[in-house]
Amino acid sequence: MKSRLHATAAALAVAVGAALPAVSAAQSTGWQMPYERGFWGHAGLSLGAAELDVTCPAGSPCDTKEQAFRAFAGGRFNNAIGGEIGYIRFGDFQRGGGETDVEGIDLTLIAGIPFGNNWSVFGKLGGLYSSVDVAGTAPGLLTGKENGWGWRAGLGVQMGITDNWAIRADLDRYRIAAPGGDEDIDTFLIGAQYTFR
């Protein structure tokens, strides 16, 4: 299943890459719908920290914090509502004498308030298809692989540097499907976003 997730992420990257030349000349004005030119209006990459919200098995080393990254692309239905798709790698969390490996693909609806030159504050709500692989030797730790859908929500701010480039900060919570039940991961990511105009 992990190879299928990697193949999907690779296909997403190729599709976005193929679409970028077609949309780079599109001017985003007014209240556009997804079938109009310019919907795929931005792409970016963010790096930061992820924290797995779990109880660690007693008597074994445990580190529920890890470095994470997310690649994303999206656009706007109008100047307040948009959508985004992304691939996120949460990392390999050390717990229970092994690793908990987590990654996923998310689909997100974005609603925000634009202001200034390429600035906005926005909220996010959507879904995450996660792949979780838990290995370890601690008693009581449920191991194995699990894939499935969960929700994701968050807040973000986009701070324009130029008309096209912006720094973006995102604070998110993801619900992942894990062996034995769902778990939460919190992330704080900072990255660069390019808007096609």
JOFEN-V109221 format. One record per pair of residues at least 4 apart in sequence whose ideal C-beta (glycine too) atoms are under 7 Angstrom apart, sorted by the first residue. I is the first residue (numbers start at 1). J is the second residue. Records with the same first field share a line. If there is no record, write none. Layout:
I=J + J
This chain:
1=5 + 131 + 145 + 147
2=6 + 131 + 133
3=7
4=8
5=9 + 103 + 105 + 131
6=10
7=11
8=12 + 105
9=13 + 87 + 105
10=14
11=15
12=16 + 85 + 87
13=17
14=18
15=19
16=20 + 43 + 73
19=23 + 40
20=24
23=38 + 40 + 196
24=196
26=37 + 38 + 196
27=38 + 197
28=32 + 38 + 41 + 76 + 197
31=78
32=36 + 38 + 39 + 77 + 78
33=77
34=39 + 77
39=75
40=73 + 75
41=75 + 76 + 195 + 196
42=73 + 74 + 75 + 193 + 194 + 195 + 196
43=72 + 73 + 194
44=72 + 168 + 191 + 192 + 193 + 194
45=69 + 71 + 191 + 192
46=69 + 70 + 168 + 170 + 189 + 190 + 191
47=69 + 189 + 190 + 191
48=68 + 187 + 188 + 189 + 190
49=65 + 67 + 68 + 187 + 188
50=66 + 68 + 90 + 91 + 185 + 187
51=64 + 65 + 185 + 186
52=64 + 93 + 100 + 183 + 185
53=183 + 184 + 185 + 186
54=64 + 183
56=62 + 64 + 95
57=95 + 96 + 138 + 139 + 140 + 141
60=96 + 97 + 138
61=94
62=94 + 95
63=93 + 94 + 95
64=93 + 95
66=90 + 91 + 92 + 93
67=91
68=88 + 89 + 90 + 91 + 187 + 189
69=89
70=86 + 87 + 88 + 189
71=86 + 87
72=84 + 85 + 86
73=85
74=82 + 83 + 84 + 85
75=82 + 83
76=81 + 82
77=81 + 82
79=114
80=111 + 112
81=111
82=110
83=108 + 109 + 110
84=108 + 110
85=107
86=106
87=105
88=103 + 104 + 106
89=103
90=102 + 103 + 185
91=102
92=99 + 101
93=99 + 100
94=99
95=100 + 136
96=136 + 137 + 138 + 141
97=136 + 137 + 138
98=135 + 136 + 137
99=135
100=132 + 134
101=133
102=130 + 132 + 176 + 185
103=131
104=128 + 129 + 130 + 131 + 176
105=129
106=126 + 127 + 128 + 152
107=126 + 127
108=124 + 126 + 152
109=125 + 126
110=122 + 124
111=122 + 123
112=120 + 121 + 122 + 123
113=120 + 121
114=120
115=119 + 120
116=160
117=160 + 163
118=160 + 163 + 166 + 195
119=158 + 159 + 160
120=158
121=157
122=156
123=155
124=153 + 154 + 156 + 172
125=153
126=152
127=149 + 151 + 152
128=150 + 152 + 174 + 176
129=149
130=147 + 148 + 150 + 176 + 177
131=147
132=145 + 146 + 176 + 177 + 178
133=145
134=142 + 143 + 144 + 178 + 179
135=143
136=141 + 143
142=179 + 180
143=179
144=179
146=177 + 178 + 179
147=177
148=177
150=174 + 175 + 176 + 177 + 182
151=175
152=172 + 173 + 174 + 175
153=172 + 173
154=170 + 171 + 172 + 173
155=171
156=168 + 169 + 170
157=169
158=166 + 168 + 193
159=166 + 167
160=166
161=165 + 166 + 167
163=197
164=194 + 195 + 197
165=192 + 194
166=193 + 195
167=190 + 192
168=191 + 193
169=190
170=189
171=188
172=187
173=184 + 186
174=184 + 185
175=182 + 184
176=182 + 183 + 185
177=182
178=182 + 183
